[in-house]
Amino acid sequence: MNDHDNKKPSPPEIGPYVFPVILAALGLWCFYDGWLTTNPEMQEHKLFNQIASAVLLSWAVIDVIRTKRAEKKSKN
């Protein structure tokens, strides 16, 4: 058998902005549930969603900034 027949293809690489997009999506969801919704069932989770939205959206912004800096640094 040839060695090149046994090689498995490497898995596809994910983009550097996948994680910040997921964080932002979850943050927006929490933002809606914490600040904008009028659903009475969600009122008991309001404070959690307000805090989670602030944390997740901030984290997403910080991660985008760090990723851009890392990409710029690796190009130089």
N, CA, C and O of each residue as an XYZ file, in Angstrom:
304
protein
N       0.829     -1.193      0.000
C       0.000      0.000      0.000
C       0.868      1.249      0.000
O       1.953      1.277      0.581
N       0.385      2.233     -0.636
C       1.102      3.499     -0.683
C       0.762      4.344      0.534
O      -0.343      4.264      1.070
N       1.718      5.151      0.961
C       1.486      6.025      2.116
C       0.469      7.112      1.818
O      -0.289      7.518      2.699
N       0.451      7.582      0.583
C      -0.478      8.669      0.265
C      -1.926      8.187      0.224
O      -2.839      9.011      0.280
N      -2.163      6.884      0.127
C      -3.528      6.364      0.161
C      -4.107      6.359      1.572
O      -5.324      6.435      1.740
N      -3.254      6.271      2.581
C      -3.709      6.182      3.974
C      -3.899      7.535      4.638
O      -4.434      7.608      5.745
N      -3.479      8.584      3.998
C      -3.588      9.908      4.617
C      -5.039     10.360      4.657
O      -5.764     10.293      3.664
N      -5.435     10.818      5.827
C      -6.787     11.367      5.978
C      -6.717     12.874      5.733
O      -5.738     13.518      6.111
N      -7.729     13.427      5.116
C      -7.707     14.881      4.928
C      -7.851     15.585      6.280
O      -8.562     15.119      7.170
N      -7.174     16.690      6.404
C      -7.258     17.440      7.651
C      -8.635     18.102      7.749
O      -9.235     18.464      6.737
N      -9.114     18.250      8.958
C     -10.426     18.890      9.111
C     -10.362     20.353      8.689
O      -9.302     20.973      8.768
N     -11.458     20.898      8.251
C     -11.435     22.301      7.816
C     -11.179     23.234      9.004
O     -11.629     22.988     10.123
N     -10.464     24.280      8.729
C     -10.177     25.271      9.770
C     -11.377     26.200      9.923
O     -12.021     26.579      8.945
N     -11.658     26.552     11.160
C     -12.732     27.517     11.374
C     -12.138     28.916     11.330
O     -10.961     29.116     11.628
N     -12.950     29.855     10.964
C     -12.491     31.231     10.867
C     -12.222     31.823     12.243
O     -12.772     31.354     13.239
N     -11.392     32.835     12.304
C     -11.054     33.435     13.596
C     -12.199     34.224     14.216
O     -12.147     34.562     15.399
N     -13.226     34.521     13.435
C     -14.324     35.330     13.954
C     -15.567     34.507     14.300
O     -16.616     35.079     14.598
N     -15.469     33.193     14.267
C     -16.623     32.353     14.599
C     -16.992     32.515     16.069
O     -18.165     32.700     16.392
N     -16.022     32.448     16.950
C     -16.290     32.557     18.383
C     -16.888     33.916     18.752
O     -17.874     33.948     19.489
N     -16.338     35.046     18.273
C     -16.968     36.329     18.594
C     -18.387     36.459     18.051
O     -19.230     37.096     18.682
N     -18.664     35.869     16.896
C     -20.018     35.926     16.342
C     -20.983     35.147     17.228
O     -22.104     35.594     17.470
N     -20.553     33.991     17.708
C     -21.396     33.201     18.611
C     -21.635     33.964     19.908
O     -22.759     34.001     20.409
N     -20.588     34.571     20.452
C     -20.744     35.371     21.676
C     -21.705     36.530     21.452
O     -22.561     36.799     22.295
N     -21.571     37.211     20.330
C     -22.442     38.350     20.038
C     -23.894     37.899     19.869
O     -24.811     38.581     20.325
N     -24.104     36.755     19.216
C     -25.465     36.260     19.032
C     -26.110     35.925     20.375
O     -27.265     36.275     20.618
N     -25.371     35.255     21.236
C     -25.900     34.960     22.568
C     -26.124     36.240     23.376
O     -27.096     36.350     24.123
N     -25.222     37.193     23.220
C     -25.367     38.469     23.913
C     -26.594     39.240     23.452
O     -27.296     39.848     24.260
N     -26.848     39.212     22.149
C     -28.037     39.887     21.628
C     -29.318     39.211     22.097
O     -30.314     39.873     22.388
N     -29.279     37.894     22.165
C     -30.430     37.151     22.667
C     -30.702     37.515     24.126
O     -31.845     37.770     24.506
N     -29.652     37.536     24.934
C     -29.808     37.927     26.340
C     -30.233     39.390     26.457
O     -31.022     39.738     27.336
N     -29.719     40.244     25.582
C     -30.113     41.650     25.590
C     -31.602     41.793     25.342
O     -32.288     42.550     26.029
N     -32.097     41.060     24.354
C     -33.529     41.118     24.053
C     -34.350     40.624     25.242
O     -35.321     41.267     25.639
N     -33.960     39.487     25.807
C     -34.706     38.929     26.941
C     -34.593     39.785     28.195
O     -35.521     39.816     29.002
N     -33.492     40.469     28.370
C     -33.284     41.243     29.586
C     -33.794     42.668     29.523
O     -34.218     43.219     30.539
N     -33.761     43.274     28.343
C     -34.090     44.691     28.250
C     -35.342     44.994     27.433
O     -36.033     45.969     27.727
N     -35.656     44.191     26.417
C     -36.710     44.561     25.478
C     -37.999     43.751     25.604
O     -39.065     44.252     25.246
N     -37.933     42.547     26.088
C     -39.113     41.694     26.096
C     -40.132     42.143     27.144
O     -39.776     42.672     28.197
N     -41.388     41.920     26.832
C     -42.464     42.214     27.785
C     -43.151     40.934     28.237
O     -44.209     40.986     28.863
N     -42.563     39.797     27.929
C     -43.105     38.503     28.312
C     -43.052     38.370     29.839
O     -41.969     38.440     30.420
N     -44.193     38.181     30.491
C     -44.191     38.089     31.965
C     -43.441     36.875     32.490
O     -42.961     36.902     33.623
N     -43.326     35.816     31.707
C     -42.595     34.631     32.158
C     -41.089     34.884     32.246
O     -40.385     34.197     32.987
N     -40.601     35.857     31.501
C     -39.166     36.145     31.485
C     -38.756     37.136     32.568
O     -37.564     37.395     32.733
N     -39.690     37.687     33.298
C     -39.367     38.692     34.304
C     -38.512     38.133     35.435
O     -37.715     38.862     36.025
N     -38.669     36.846     35.744
C     -37.857     36.265     36.812
C     -36.409     36.069     36.385
O     -35.539     35.890     37.237
N     -36.131     36.099     35.079
C     -34.774     35.938     34.556
C     -34.195     37.258     34.043
O     -33.131     37.268     33.422
N     -34.869     38.339     34.292
C     -34.505     39.638     33.722
C     -33.099     40.083     34.128
O     -32.301     40.463     33.271
N     -32.793     40.038     35.410
C     -31.487     40.501     35.881
C     -30.357     39.641     35.322
O     -29.321     40.163     34.909
N     -30.556     38.322     35.309
C     -29.545     37.436     34.742
C     -29.264     37.803     33.289
O     -28.104     37.906     32.888
N     -30.315     38.000     32.499
C     -30.144     38.315     31.088
C     -29.503     39.679     30.879
O     -28.739     39.855     29.929
N     -29.789     40.636     31.732
C     -29.158     41.946     31.617
C     -27.661     41.848     31.866
O     -26.864     42.429     31.130
N     -27.285     41.119     32.896
C     -25.860     40.960     33.205
C     -25.173     40.132     32.123
O     -24.081     40.477     31.672
N     -25.811     39.042     31.711
C     -25.226     38.178     30.678
C     -25.033     38.930     29.367
O     -24.029     38.737     28.682
N     -25.986     39.782     29.016
C     -25.841     40.538     27.765
C     -24.645     41.478     27.836
O     -23.895     41.598     26.867
N     -24.461     42.136     28.956
C     -23.312     43.040     29.096
C     -21.995     42.278     29.010
O     -21.056     42.717     28.345
N     -21.935     41.144     29.680
C     -20.699     40.352     29.684
C     -20.414     39.784     28.298
O     -19.295     39.905     27.800
N     -21.415     39.165     27.670
C     -21.194     38.504     26.381
C     -20.892     39.500     25.262
O     -20.012     39.255     24.437
N     -21.611     40.615     25.230
C     -21.348     41.601     24.178
C     -19.983     42.260     24.362
O     -19.276     42.508     23.385
N     -19.613     42.542     25.603
C     -18.282     43.105     25.861
C     -17.191     42.122     25.462
O     -16.194     42.497     24.844
N     -17.394     40.865     25.822
C     -16.427     39.827     25.490
C     -16.282     39.691     23.979
O     -15.171     39.517     23.478
N     -17.387     39.767     23.251
C     -17.342     39.661     21.791
C     -16.544     40.819     21.185
O     -15.729     40.610     20.287
N     -16.777     42.024     21.672
C     -16.050     43.195     21.156
C     -14.558     43.068     21.453
O     -13.728     43.325     20.581
N     -14.216     42.677     22.667
C     -12.810     42.512     23.042
C     -12.151     41.437     22.188
O     -11.010     41.599     21.754
N     -12.865     40.336     21.943
C     -12.308     39.251     21.152
C     -12.094     39.667     19.696
O     -11.113     39.255     19.077
N     -12.994     40.473     19.148
C     -12.807     40.971     17.776
C     -11.570     41.862     17.711
O     -10.772     41.750     16.780
N     -11.408     42.737     18.686
C     -10.242     43.622     18.713
C      -8.955     42.809     18.810
O      -7.998     43.075     18.082
N      -8.923     41.816     19.709
C      -7.725     40.983     19.861
C      -7.436     40.191     18.596
O      -6.275     40.039     18.214
N      -8.470     39.687     17.945
C      -8.275     38.912     16.720
C      -7.725     39.799     15.612
O      -6.822     39.387     14.883
N      -8.256     41.012     15.475
C      -7.741     41.936     14.450
C      -6.282     42.290     14.707
O      -5.474     42.339     13.779
N      -5.951     42.534     15.968
C      -4.555     42.845     16.302
C      -3.641     41.670     16.000
O      -2.546     41.856     15.469
N      -4.079     40.461     16.332
C      -3.265     39.270     16.075
C      -3.080     39.051     14.579
O      -1.989     38.688     14.139
N      -4.133     39.268     13.789
C      -4.004     39.128     12.337
C      -3.061     40.167     11.762
O      -2.254     39.866     10.882
N      -3.164     41.396     12.264
C      -2.291     42.475     11.774
C      -0.838     42.188     12.148
O       0.073     42.438     11.359
N      -0.628     41.662     13.357
C       0.722     41.365     13.805
C       1.320     40.197     13.021
O       2.517     40.195     12.730
N       0.494     39.201     12.678
C       1.026     38.045     11.942
C       1.336     38.384     10.480
O       2.159     37.717      9.854
N       0.688     39.407      9.937
C       0.978     39.820      8.561
C       2.302     40.556      8.462
O       2.947     40.524      7.414
N       2.716     41.212      9.520
C       3.967     41.985      9.496
C       5.165     41.118      9.686
O       6.292     41.613      9.691
